[in-house]
Amino acid sequence: MRKMKGRSNIYNTYIFDLYGTLIDIHTDEDSPELWERLSLHFQYNGMPAKPEELAQDFQAEIKRQMAAPRIQCEHPDFDMHETFTEMARRRGGAATPAWAEETVRWFRMLSIRRLALYDGVEDLLKSLKANHKKVYLLSNGQKTFIEAELRLLGIYDYFDGIAISSEAGICKPDKLFYEYLVREYGADLSSAIMIGNDSTTDIEGARRAGIDGCYIHSNCSPDTDKVICKYQIWDGQFSRISELLLPHMSV
């Protein structure tokens, strides 16, 4: 672990990444079994769909959305509800919002191989709230996945605001995503720090937004040999965040 110089008790706003930072997750979206079962889901609803064709169509639809984003920005995101709705339309189906929501949930459940909080996550969130800090989530991902998994793991209510890229139409490291967090949830970036496990999306995003960063290298972190931020945790121990950022707080 290495701490760079700087005071550690000046932050009133804590912005967290989700996957690989708070949640230990592994998914397999290329699993043949996933697409076989999803094919049955389409067929049950009167839409002929071979597994391999569904998988190809899924990727093609994502590319289409990314090429014509809802928000003009450097790093756009897609909406999986729209993805499955369009896939159904091509197969002559009437995809209601309820059907699209159900399909997104099925897709996620079929792809998950591991889902758990990292040790110490809930203790840290409790400590931040007990000390009257503002806590936000800034996550690349799909709204349906994220909200359900936050509730499943018992941490949804700790956040003062939950900004999700599929809803915003913008991904980290885009500065516009931080501006979305400010606009939608009133986050104060003048006293903020970003905590995340990805040097490109989380730490670079924090730099673009003009705030400090705390990098934690987890089992889900991309390979990297260069991280530039104020605080760095390389042993994956989430409890180190409290030692670095909250040494004088009550717990």
C-alpha positions in Angstrom: 0.0 0.0 0.0 1.2 3.5 -0.8 -0.2 6.8 0.4 0.7 10.0 -1.4 1.0 13.2 0.5 -2.1 15.2 1.4 -4.6 15.6 4.2 -7.0 12.8 4.7 -9.8 14.3 6.6 -11.1 17.0 4.2 -13.7 15.1 2.3 -17.4 15.5 2.8 -18.5 13.8 -0.4 -17.6 10.2 -1.1 -18.3 8.9 -4.6 -17.9 5.1 -5.2 -17.6 2.9 -8.2 -19.6 -0.3 -7.7 -18.4 -3.4 -9.5 -14.9 -4.4 -8.4 -14.9 -1.8 -5.7 -17.9 -2.5 -3.5 -19.2 -5.6 -5.1 -17.1 -8.7 -6.0 -18.7 -10.0 -9.2 -18.1 -12.4 -12.1 -20.4 -12.8 -15.0 -20.3 -14.9 -18.2 -22.3 -13.2 -20.9 -20.9 -15.5 -23.6 -22.1 -18.7 -22.0 -23.9 -20.9 -24.6 -26.3 -22.0 -21.8 -27.3 -18.4 -21.2 -28.3 -17.9 -24.9 -30.0 -21.2 -25.1 -32.3 -20.3 -22.2 -32.8 -16.8 -23.4 -33.8 -18.3 -26.7 -36.5 -20.3 -24.9 -37.7 -17.1 -23.2 -38.1 -15.4 -26.7 -39.9 -18.5 -28.1 -42.2 -18.7 -25.1 -43.4 -15.3 -26.1 -43.9 -16.2 -29.7 -40.6 -15.0 -31.1 -38.5 -17.5 -33.0 -34.9 -17.1 -32.0 -31.9 -19.4 -32.3 -29.3 -18.9 -29.5 -26.4 -18.0 -31.7 -28.5 -15.5 -33.7 -29.7 -13.9 -30.5 -26.1 -13.5 -29.3 -25.1 -11.9 -32.5 -28.1 -9.6 -32.7 -27.5 -8.5 -29.1 -24.0 -7.3 -29.9 -25.1 -5.7 -33.1 -27.9 -3.7 -31.3 -25.5 -2.5 -28.7 -23.1 -1.3 -31.4 -26.0 0.5 -33.1 -27.0 2.4 -30.0 -23.4 3.3 -29.3 -23.0 4.7 -32.8 -26.1 6.9 -32.4 -26.0 7.8 -28.7 -28.8 9.5 -26.8 -26.4 12.0 -25.4 -23.6 13.6 -27.4 -20.5 12.8 -25.4 -17.1 11.1 -25.5 -18.2 8.0 -23.6 -21.9 7.1 -24.2 -23.7 4.1 -22.9 -26.5 1.9 -24.2 -29.8 0.8 -22.6 -30.4 -2.9 -22.4 -34.2 -2.5 -22.2 -34.0 -0.8 -25.6 -31.7 -3.6 -26.9 -34.1 -6.4 -26.1 -37.1 -4.4 -27.2 -35.5 -3.9 -30.6 -34.5 -7.5 -30.8 -38.1 -8.5 -30.1 -39.5 -6.1 -32.7 -37.3 -7.7 -35.4 -38.9 -11.0 -34.6 -42.4 -9.7 -34.8 -43.0 -9.5 -31.1 -44.7 -6.8 -29.1 -42.2 -6.0 -26.3 -44.0 -4.3 -23.5 -41.9 -2.4 -20.9 -42.7 -5.2 -18.4 -41.4 -7.9 -20.8 -38.2 -5.9 -21.5 -37.7 -5.5 -17.7 -38.2 -9.3 -17.2 -35.8 -10.1 -20.1 -33.1 -7.9 -18.7 -33.5 -9.5 -15.3 -33.3 -13.0 -16.8 -30.2 -12.1 -18.8 -28.5 -10.9 -15.6 -29.5 -13.9 -13.5 -28.3 -16.3 -16.1 -24.9 -14.6 -16.5 -23.9 -14.2 -12.8 -21.3 -16.6 -11.5 -20.3 -14.7 -8.3 -21.9 -11.8 -6.5 -20.9 -10.6 -3.0 -19.8 -7.5 -1.0 -16.1 -7.2 -0.4 -15.2 -7.4 3.3 -15.6 -4.1 5.1 -17.9 -2.4 2.6 -21.0 -2.1 4.8 -18.9 -1.1 7.8 -17.4 1.8 5.8 -20.7 3.0 4.4 -22.2 2.9 7.9 -19.3 4.9 9.3 -19.6 7.5 6.6 -23.3 8.0 7.2 -22.8 8.1 11.0 -20.3 10.9 10.5 -22.8 12.9 8.3 -20.9 12.4 5.0 -22.6 12.4 1.6 -22.3 9.1 -0.2 -22.9 8.6 -3.9 -22.6 5.8 -6.4 -21.3 6.5 -9.9 -21.5 3.3 -11.8 -21.1 2.1 -15.4 -23.9 -0.4 -15.9 -27.6 -1.1 -16.3 -30.1 0.4 -13.9 -32.1 -2.8 -13.5 -29.0 -4.8 -12.5 -27.5 -2.2 -10.2 -30.6 -1.3 -8.2 -31.6 -4.9 -7.7 -28.1 -5.9 -6.6 -27.7 -3.0 -4.2 -30.9 -4.1 -2.6 -30.0 -7.8 -2.6 -26.7 -7.0 -0.9 -28.3 -4.6 1.6 -26.5 -1.4 0.8 -29.0 0.5 -1.4 -30.1 2.9 1.4 -26.7 4.1 2.2 -26.5 6.3 -0.9 -27.6 9.9 -1.2 -27.7 9.5 -4.9 -27.2 6.6 -7.4 -26.0 7.7 -10.9 -26.1 4.9 -13.4 -24.6 5.1 -16.9 -27.5 3.4 -18.8 -29.9 5.9 -17.3 -27.7 9.0 -17.9 -26.5 7.8 -21.3 -23.0 8.6 -20.3 -20.1 6.4 -19.0 -17.1 7.1 -16.8 -14.5 8.5 -17.4 -16.6 11.2 -19.1 -16.6 14.4 -17.1 -20.3 14.9 -18.2 -21.2 11.9 -16.0 -19.9 13.7 -12.9 -21.9 16.8 -14.0 -24.9 14.5 -14.2 -24.3 13.4 -10.6 -24.2 17.1 -9.5 -27.3 18.1 -11.5 -29.5 15.1 -10.6 -28.4 14.6 -7.0 -26.8 17.8 -5.8 -23.3 16.3 -5.2 -20.7 18.8 -4.0 -17.6 18.1 -5.9 -15.6 20.8 -4.1 -15.2 18.4 -1.2 -15.3 15.1 -3.1 -13.2 12.0 -3.6 -13.7 9.2 -6.0 -13.0 5.6 -4.9 -12.7 2.9 -7.5 -10.8 -0.1 -8.8 -10.2 1.0 -12.4 -7.4 3.5 -13.3 -9.0 4.4 -16.6 -12.7 4.8 -15.8 -12.6 5.7 -12.1 -9.3 7.5 -11.5 -9.0 9.2 -14.9 -12.7 10.2 -14.6 -11.9 11.8 -11.2 -9.0 13.7 -12.7 -11.2 15.0 -15.5 -13.7 16.1 -12.9 -11.1 17.9 -10.9 -11.4 15.8 -7.7 -9.1 13.5 -5.8 -9.0 9.8 -6.3 -8.5 6.7 -4.2 -7.5 3.6 -6.2 -8.0 0.1 -4.8 -6.6 -2.8 -6.8 -9.1 -5.6 -6.5 -9.5 -9.1 -8.1 -11.7 -7.4 -10.7 -9.3 -4.6 -11.6 -7.9 -4.4 -15.2 -4.2 -5.0 -15.5 -2.3 -1.8 -15.0 1.1 -0.7 -14.1 0.5 3.0 -13.8 -2.0 4.7 -11.5 -1.8 8.4 -10.8 -4.0 9.5 -7.8 -3.7 10.8 -4.3 -4.3 7.5 -2.5 -3.5 4.0 -3.7 -4.3 0.6 -2.2 -2.6 -2.3 -4.0 -3.3 -5.2 -1.6 -7.1 -5.2 -2.2 -7.8 -4.6 1.5 -11.0 -2.5 1.6 -10.5 -1.7 5.3 -7.4 0.4 4.2 -9.8 3.0 2.8 -10.9 3.8 6.4 -7.3 4.0 7.5 -6.4 6.5 4.7 -9.5 8.6 4.5 -11.3 8.4 7.8 -8.6 8.1 10.6 -10.4 10.5 12.9 -14.0 9.4 12.4 -16.1 7.7 14.9 -17.0 4.1 14.0 
